Amino acid sequence: MSEDNITRIELNGKEFILVGTAHVSKQSAEQVKEVIESERPDSVCVELDEQRYDSIQNKNQWKDMDIFKVIKEKKATLLLMNLAISSFQKRMAKQFGIQAGQEMIQGIESAKEIGADLVLADRNIQITFARIWNNVGFWGKAQLLSQVFFSIFSNEEISEEELEKMKNQDTINAILKEFTASFPKLKTPLIDERDQFLAQKIKDAPGKKVVAVLGAAHVPGIKEEIKKEHDLRRLSERPPKSKVPKIIGWSIPILIFALIAYTFYANPSAGWQQTISWILWNGSLSALGAALAFGHPLAILTAFVAAPITSLNPLLAAGWFAGAAQAYMRKPHVRDFEKLSEDVFSLKGFWHNKVTRILLVVVLANLGSSVGTFIGGADVIRLFLENMR
């Protein structure tokens, strides 16, 4: 058996065998099978969390999704990002003629075949995203979303040279590589913390012999972190929500209300100008977002009507109402959920599928409303200052 990409560690009377896999390599899956069958470990750890494991085990999970519940629970953006990353994985897999996550699937199957305990060793992807999200400001968030989507929907095929580089990265790292260069702080939640989490889960796996199936990028970090003790509870905590966005969120509507009310008192004509400007900027840009998502006319109209109102209430968002209108008028059918895994291959598929179109309506209408709030608010302030002269 070739020892390439295999790291052996003896620690506290246990043997750990780390198999560094390439996510886009058939040979990696074959090596995983070979290692597990020859070593016959007590436990097999795979670089998956429960959410990704369930998506592998339950191919029809999308059929059970309640799109209204997704909108209500404010998970549209997160779900869209998950689908986008899935698209990136599947595009690579399709180009190289392999199954996405084939080496992890092989690890699961081989563990069952030899009767070993299966350990899902990675941190919940939503926790990782939450901790990444917490490390960037408003413009950083916009940059992050654009980085993810532009890298995913590129029609360019991956070159041999890029493939070799990607063999030493995991999927999320590969997508966000340029972004982490701009925001070095993201290396901590994206790579370092996951190395610590994975190392502790591997170390805690039952039995004297443990095989861990990992992306090759994590092996160097885990070799060091496995020698230390890590608090999984601390690493799994969602970051505390900053009070600053809430303060800003309520300050803007209070300021807008106050400025318009005072201007109406001092000069009713200017007050009407402010009101119309607020409505037009908010409504038009939110409606434009819904239109860019190819939303139903009612969804576009809903975005226009809702945005000027929801922008004055931080607890509401125009995209939720526009998304609900889109879901009501263009309710997804079973076939849309069935085709979801195929449609996320391309930009056209994202816009064509009724499920992802609803998510796009929510996200783009909210984005338009946010931009409209800044521009409309600035115009309200401009008109106020002009009338104070």
Secondary structure, DSSP 4 states (H G I P E B T S, - for coil): ---TTEEEEEETTEEEEEEEE-TT-HHHHHHHHHHHHHH--SEEEES--HHHHHHHH-TTGGGG--HHHHHHTT-HHHHHHHHHHHHHHHHHHHHTT--TTHHHHHHHHHHHHHTPEEEE-SPPHHHHHHHHHTTS-HHHHHHHHHHHHHHHS--PPPPHHHHHHHTTS-HHHHHTHHHHHH-GGGHIIIIIHHHHHHHHHHHHSSSSEEEEEEEGGGHHHHHHHTTS---HHHHTPPPPPPHHHHHHHHHHHHHHHHHHHHHHHH-HHHHHHHHHHHHHHHHHHHHHHHHHTT--HHHHHHHHHHHHHHTT-TT--HHHHHHHHHHHHTPPPHHHHHTHHHHTTSHHHHHHSHHHHHHHHHHHHHHHHHHHHHHHHHHHHHHHHHHT-
